[in-house]
Amino acid sequence: MNKAELIQALAEARQLPPEVSRRIVETMIDLMKQQLLDGGRIEIRGFGSFEVREYKSYQGRNPKTGEKVMAKPKRLPFFKCGKELKDMVNER
């Protein structure tokens, strides 16, 4: 499911005009992005949690040339699946 399909499904499920549904979905996504950018954590019970993890620099290599390179430290979003969702997926 992509963003457009999510907007359409919300509009149909709650009998909302598509424009209202779009604003709801975009507002939720914007709020989640801002929470992660601010260093916060998002937890949705029964679904999972989102957080930003920090990774230190490390020595890697360029696969094309074999040359050793230093990878810069980075921050990446991370999703951890909730137990209820994991159990539901495994039951199928």
C-alpha angles and dihedrals in degrees: 000000000000129000095270091050091049091052091049093047092050091049091051096042094051099028092241128153109260091243092057091046090050092052091050093051094044092047092052092048092047092050092049092049092050092049091054093045089053090055094255132135130236120212123184109184113233092015112056147262136271127208141154116251124200121222124197123229116271140182114260135157137243104249092209098053103016089232116149114244135178114240112218121240111265145184119224134182113248130197123203116194117233121240095245093053091045091052092047092051092048093051091064 
